[in-house]
Amino acid sequence: MAISKTLLFIFLPSLFFLKCSFFRSDVKMKLQGAAYCLSSNILYTGQVPTLLEVQKNLEDPILKSKYSSKSIRLASAYGFINDLKLHAILKKNNKINTPEILDLEVKILQNINNITVDLTSTASEFNCYVDRFTEILDVMIEKHKDIETSNSIYGIMVGALAAVAEGYNISSNLNSQRIVITGGTLGAFFAYKAFTPNVTVDFRPRSTNLKDVWYNVEKTNNYSTALWFLLTQKFDGNESLSYRDLLVKRWIESNFLGEEGEERERQVDLFFGKGGESTIKNLTDRREMIHQIETFIFIHEQDARALIVEFIK
C-alpha cells in the first residue's frame, strides 16, 4: 500500500517534536571546584622589607659585585640578604673554610632551599588547578560534540525522509509543498541546534588566588609574604609595571573580562566574585589566567637557581 503524503506530513512534524523533547542544545552541569588543590600551609610568612631597603641593597657595591639584581631582590624578600653580604665580605677577606663561614654557608643554602620549596609548593597548587579545569573542560567539550553530532545526524535524517516523501508520485501539489517546507524547516532547525550548543557549568570556586591578584590585596593567604611582595612591587623606576600589574593588563587585553562597563562587571563577579554559570570559554580563560600566574612563579624559581649558581661560583 502506498504511503500517503498526508501520513508523511503528519509523521515529520511528530518527529520534530520528538527530537525537541529528547535532544536539547543546552546542557547545564554542576561540578565543584578543585577544593583538594588548596594549599594547607603557606611556608614563608616572614616580614618583608620596604622598597627603600631593597633599593639600598640593589645599590650596595659589595652585593652588586657578586649578585644580579634579581638575586638581590629574592634574598631581600626572603630575609637573608645580610647573610649574603656578610658571606661576600668574609670571602673577600680570604676567610675560607673557617667555622664561621661554613656555618654561614649552611644557613644561606638552607634559606635558598626554603625559597625553592615555597615556590614549588605554590606552583604545584596552581598546576593542580590547571589539571582540574582541563578535566572539567574535557567533559564539557565532549557534551558539546555530542550535541553537534546528534543534531547533525537528525537533520540529515529529516532531509532524507522529506526527499523520499517528495519522490512519491502523488498528484497533490499542496501536500508536496507541505513536505518540502516542513523538511526544509526541520533541517534548518537541527542545523541551528547543531552549531549553537550551550554547555555550561555552575562553578563556585573556593580559592581566591585570582581574586587577590585582581584586587591587589594587602594581605593574602594564597601566596607567601615574600612571593606576594615580589609579584606586587615595582623595584626601580625603569619598571613601568609590577608582575601583578602586567598580569591584569594581559587579562584585559586578552578580553578575558569582556568590554568595560556592564559586561566587565559581570565577568569580574564571575571570575573574582561568587562565580556562577560558566561557559567553555569562561573556564578556558580561567585556566589560562591561572597558568599565567604559574608562569611568573616559575620565573622566580629560575631566579632561585641562578642565585645558587652565583653563590657557589
GICOR-V593147 format. One record per helix or strand of 2 or more residues. SS is the DSSP state (@ for helix, = for strand). FROM is the first residue (numbers start at 1). TO is the last residue. Records with the same first field share a line. If there is no record, write none. Layout:
# GICOR-V593147
SS->FROM-TO ; FROM-TO
This chain:
# GICOR-V593147
@->5-22 ; 35-37 ; 51-59 ; 61-64 ; 69-77 ; 81-92 ; 99-167 ; 173-195 ; 209-215 ; 225-232 ; 243-253 ; 262-272 ; 280-312
=->26-30 ; 198-203 ; 276-279
